[in-house]
Amino acid sequence: MLPATFKLCAGISYRHLHSTMGLKRQAAAAIVQELNKFAVTRPGPSKWINNVRRRSSLLSSRLEENLFNEMEMSYIKQGDEALQKSLKILGEQEGWKTETVMANGDKVLSKVLPDVGKVFRLEVVVDKPLDCVYSELVERMEQMGDWNPNVKEVKILQKIGNDTVITHETAAPTPGNIVGPRDFVSVRCSKRRGSTCVLAGMSTTYAAMPEQKGVIRAENGPTCMVLRPLLGDPSQTKLTWLLSIDLKGWLPKSLINQVLSQTQVDFAKHLRNHLSSNSASMQQAVRC
């Protein structure tokens, strides 16, 4: 089957390969699948198989790039840029100032960066395994408005590949309407590396979602959440949230800092309540 697969791929002309998206996917997938089968049925893959596997992997990644148009590739690069910038900020341990420490150990720190402004860093431990938290924040992000009172709506405008999405988020009114209506258009990417998950994002523009009348288009990013199993207890998750937002408008900095710091504290509380409620509902369903 392996030689036949190579013949199939070799028989596709260069022009046809670039004009037929389905065949590009099929050809790359077939090579990788057959190489994997071949390796499993042999006691030890030879050097040439490893070389071909590496080259086929490179071919697959290059073909994947060709699956996206120029605008989609731009969004993918923006998401990756947000991720790299966010991790760099979190990796710099010096200069963080404590803003809030809660009785349960939740804490918010802040730091002023020359090119970004003031950023906030939430550090909490959630009493749920990583996959549970990841599913809630990524796979069901559009339901966030159901359990987080600070969020009115999150809507996915476009999915690009497996890791990148364009979203429109509308913030809920603050008590007393101290901060007027705000919304955001963001590019978000999610990456999983071993036991660590990173959810990063930043503001972007999207032609199909122009600024809305009566709503101030705020900007965010680079921002990210890092999820890791708690060291020594994988049934719990260490969550670190880097928040960087420009709310726009004529708001005093002291008010903005207070609102953003409280937003992070509230987020941790609402997330825990939601996960606990889901767990209780599932247990009730099992008993029934």
Buried (B, 14 or more C-beta within 10 A) or exposed (E): EBEEBBEBBEEBEEEEBEEBEEBBBBBBEBBBEBBEEBBEEEEEBEEEBEEBBEEBBEBBEEBBEEEBEEEBBBBBEBBBBBBEBBBEBBEEEEEBEEBBEEEEEBBBBBBEEEEBEBBBBBBBBBBBBBEBBBEBBBEEBEEBBEBBEBBBBBEEBBEBBEBBBBBBBBBEBBEEEEBBBBBBBBBBBBBBEEEEBBBBBBBBEBEEBEEEEEEBBBBBBBBBBBBBBBEEEEEBBBBBBBBBBBBEEEBEEEEBBEBBBBBBBEBBBBBBEBBEEBEEEEEEEEEE
